[in-house]
Every structure is written in C-alpha cells, then in structure tokens.
C-alpha cells in the first residue's frame, strides 16, 4: 500500500507530464495541434492516455524510497524492477514516455527520500540513487545505451548520474522567463528550448545523427537568442524551427521528458 504522500507525488509527476504534452507549439513534438490533424491525432491521444498509466508505478517508487529511507543499491534495484513493470503497463495503455518515466521515477524517489529538499538537493539525491548499478537490468543493451556508447552521449542514465543538469537549467529558464513577464506557456517553451539547445538527445542521434542533433541545438539557440518565445522575433524563429523539424521528421523526445521532470520539481512546493 502506498501512502497519500506517495500518491500525491505520483499524481504531481503525471500532471507535469500531461502539462508538457499540453504545451504548444513544441517543435517536432506531439502537442494539442495534433488533435486537428488526422495523421497525428491518434498519437497525441495515445500519449495523453498512457501518461496516466505511470501513476501506480511512480507511487510505488515513492513508497520504496520512503520505506528504504536512503539511497542504496537495494533501492536502485527496486526502482529498476518497478520501472520495467511500469513500462509494460504503459505499453499496454498505448506506449511512449520511456525517457520521462525514468527521469520522473528518480525525481519522485528523491522527493520521497527528503520531502523538504529544494531543487539542488533533490537533484543530488537523484544522483546518489542513479549512481548505483541496477543489477536486475536486462543484459541486452537498449537502443539508448547503444546510441550513447556510439556517440559518447550522456543519455538518460548519464543525465541522472550527473544530477539532472538539464532539469536544473530548465528550472532556471522558467524562473527567468516568468520574472521577465512571459506567460506560463512562453516560460515553459523557453525552458524546453533551453534543454534542446545543449542536450545530447539520444532519440535525435538515433533518427538524425550528429548533424541533425547540432541542427536542432542551433535552431533552439536561435529562438532564445532572438529574445525567446515572448518576443515577436523569437516567436517567428520558433515557428520556423517547428516547421523545419516537422518536415524532417525529427523529434527531440529526450528534451520533452526532461521538461516534464522540471515541471514536476517546479510544482513540489505546492504539494
């Protein structure tokens, strides 16, 4: 049985993920505009539905961390086992969210270990948990780990073991944009672009290679350098990047998952 606190953390994580899905316009990523397009409507509906399937697994991760009380190899193994079961459940519900599941899972567990932790301490706790090897992990390399090894990219595991630097960068971007008077949608888009501008996204490396990754990073930087999405120039640069990525079929899914992690951490003080 999970506690009300564990369920609250899980629901906050799912809300962060669905909030990321509701954000628009996201360059190269599913968003509500897909509901008007027959070719992509089903994918977006499926992602919204399957996001809710993460809740039981995330609550179980929080309960495991709260019961263990500290970052240990045992906790890491339990989180791995719960995560793989949750991946299966999400697959039955429509699929997707693999990267977001692991990012949110580590962050939910870290929040359960220390409910009063601020963002930096939370990231440090997540880093401690991720630092242990998951002895129950499948021996067969995943697509992400294969791409990470091939190109030297950090990947999801490296991001967690580094203490989620891109989650922290996204939180800084959120605060900066809000202080400058941006709307919440604009602040979140700026946070997404901040992640996209530097993340070694293994999904992009898989589909587009190093050239594609650099192209997307440069496009994201271009929007930010134009003043961000709250400015006319930035909005025009975002529209151009969005059209470009959609035409090429390139999707920075890794950045979307880390934005969901940042939105979860951002919401913690209100729980």
QUICOR-V248384 format. One line per field, one symbol per residue. burial: I if it has 16 or more other ideal C-beta (glycine too) atoms within 10 Angstrom, else O. A space follows every 50 residues. Layout:
burial: ???
//
This chain:
burial: OIOOIIIIIIOIIIIIIIIIIOIOIIIIIIIOOIOOOOOOOOOIOOIIOI IOIIIIIIIIIIIIIIOIOOIOOOIIIIIIOIIOOIIOOIOOIIOIIIII IIIIIIIIIIIIIOOOIOIOOIIIIIIIIIOIOIOOIOOOOOOIIOIIOO OOIIIIIIIIIOIIIIIIIIIOIIOOIOOOOIOOOIIIIIIIIIIIIOII IIIIIIIIOOOIIOIIIOIIIIIIOIOIIIIOOIIOIIOOIIOOIIOOOI IIIIIIIIIIIIIIIIOIOOO
//
